[in-house]
Amino acid sequence: MHIKADTQRCLGAGQCVLSAPDRFDQSDEGTVLVLRAGVDGAAEEARVRETVSLCPSQAIALEA
């Protein structure tokens, strides 16, 4: 699995950075940056799914 981000959709709310700072950051424009896209293991997947659910603009997704 891997994380996909749509910077055009991102509102810059920063919920992803607050919930998973090891995975996400924000660009100079304030949009999402994925620091580590690969997701391994059930515990890591659950954490990323929680972060995805917190995104108010649904700009991040977890894909197979």
Contact map, one row per residue, 1 for C-alpha under 8 A:
1110000000000000000000000000000000000111000000000000000000000111
1111000000000000000000000000000000001110000000000000000000000111
1111100000000000000000000000000001011110000000000000000000011110
0111110000000000000000000000000001001000000000000000000000011110
0011111000000000000000000000000111000000000000000000000000111000
0001111111000000000000000000000100000000000000000000000000110000
0000111111000000000000000000001110000000000000000000000000100000
0000011111000000000000000000000000000000000000000000000000100000
0000011111100000000000000000000000000000000000000000000011100000
0000011111111000000000000000001100000000000000000000000011100000
0000000011111000000000000000011000000000000000000000000110000000
0000000001111100000000000100011100000000000000000000000000000000
0000000001111110000000000000000000000000000000000000001100000000
0000000000011111110000000100000100000000000000000000000000000000
0000000000001111111000000000000000000000000000000010011000000000
0000000000000111111110011000000100000000000000000011011000000000
0000000000000111111111111100000000000000000000000000000000000000
0000000000000111111110000000000000000000000000000000000000000000
0000000000000011111110000000000000000000000000000010000000000000
0000000000000001111111110000000000000000000000010010000000000000
0000000000000001111111111000000000000000000000000000000000000000
0000000000000000100111110000000000110000000000000000000000000000
0000000000000000100111111000000001111000000000000000000000000000
0000000000000001100111111100000111110000000000000000000000000000
0000000000000001100010111110000111100000000000000000000000000000
0000000000010100100000011111111110000000000000000000000000000000
0000000000000000000000001111111110000000000000000000000000000000
0000000000000000000000000111111000000000000000000000000000000000
0000000000000000000000000111111000000000000000000000000000000000
0000000000110000000000000111111100000000000000000000000000000000
0000001001110000000000000111111110000000000000000000000000000000
0000111001010101000000011110011111000000000000000000000000000000
0000101000000000000000011110001111100000000000000000000000000000
0011100000000000000000111000000111111000000000000000000000000000
0000000000000000000001111000000011111000000000000000000000000000
0010000000000000000001110000000001111100000000000000000000000000
0111000000000000000000100000000001111110000000000000000000000000
1110000000000000000000000000000000011111000000000000000000000000
1110000000000000000000000000000000001111100110010000000000000000
1000000000000000000000000000000000000111110110000000000000000000
0000000000000000000000000000000000000011111110000000000000000000
0000000000000000000000000000000000000001111111000000000000000000
0000000000000000000000000000000000000000111111100000000000000000
0000000000000000000000000000000000000011111111110000000000000000
0000000000000000000000000000000000000011111111111000000000000000
0000000000000000000000000000000000000000011111111100000000000000
0000000000000000000000000000000000000000001111111110000000000000
0000000000000000000100000000000000000010000111111111000000000100
0000000000000000000000000000000000000000000011111111100000000100
0000000000000000000000000000000000000000000001111111110000000000
0000000000000011001100000000000000000000000000111111111000000000
0000000000000001000000000000000000000000000000011111111001011100
0000000000000000000000000000000000000000000000001111111001000000
0000000000000011000000000000000000000000000000000111111100000000
0000000000001011000000000000000000000000000000000011111111110000
0000000000101000000000000000000000000000000000000000011111100000
0000000011100000000000000000000000000000000000000000001111100000
0000000011000000000000000000000000000000000000000001101111111000
0000111111000000000000000000000000000000000000000000001111111000
0011110000000000000000000000000000000000000000000001001001111100
0011100000000000000000000000000000000000000000000001000001111110
1111000000000000000000000000000000000000000000011001000000011111
1111000000000000000000000000000000000000000000000000000000001111
1100000000000000000000000000000000000000000000000000000000000111
